[in-house]
Each structure stands twice: as C-alpha cells, then as structure tokens.
Amino acid sequence: MPFPNQQPTIFTRTNVEAITPGQMGCYGLFKQGQWIYVGKGDIRSRLLDHLNGDNPCITRSGATHFVTAATADYDNMEKTLILELTPTCNQKVG
C-alpha cells in the first residue's frame, strides 16, 4: 500500500503551513528516492514539529520532499508503510 499517487511537495515551512490544520493521516519524508520517515497524526502539526528539529535523525538526513495521505485508519496505514518503505529514521513498527 504505497502513498496515493501525487506530486511530492518540497519540505519547506511555507508548504507545510499551507496544509489545512487538523488533517489526520500519514505522511512520508524522503530525498532522492530514499525514504527517511513515515509518520501519522495531525499532518501539518507533525511536519512542523520535524521542521523545528524534534527528531535528530530526520534533521541529519536532510529530507527534501513529503507526501501525505488523509485517512482515519492512520495507525494501520503507518505500520504498513513502514514495513513496505523501510524509512531510515523509523524502521521499527509498533
């Protein structure tokens, strides 16, 4: 179950702040075809946390783009995506 087909968005504060607040789902951070992190929750809030340096691994990895998927079943989607994509900064499920 990959992320829905979409044009990746550049991982900048301006682009993240353009996301509607309260949108729940999953998101993925990557650079040049390398998945760095897959997360869940309030997409805008979580991406802003990452831009503010809440996860040193994400900061060191230098994510350049993100994709999102709004879904009520974000717990299961996150687990599936982590297993499928094996992101550098969160390969452990659960």
Secondary structure, DSSP 4 states (H G I P E B T S, - for coil): -PPPS---EE--HHHHHTSPTT-EEEEEEEETTEEEEEEEEEHHHHHHHHHTTS-HHHHHHT--EEEEEE-S-HHHHHHHHHHHH--TT-----
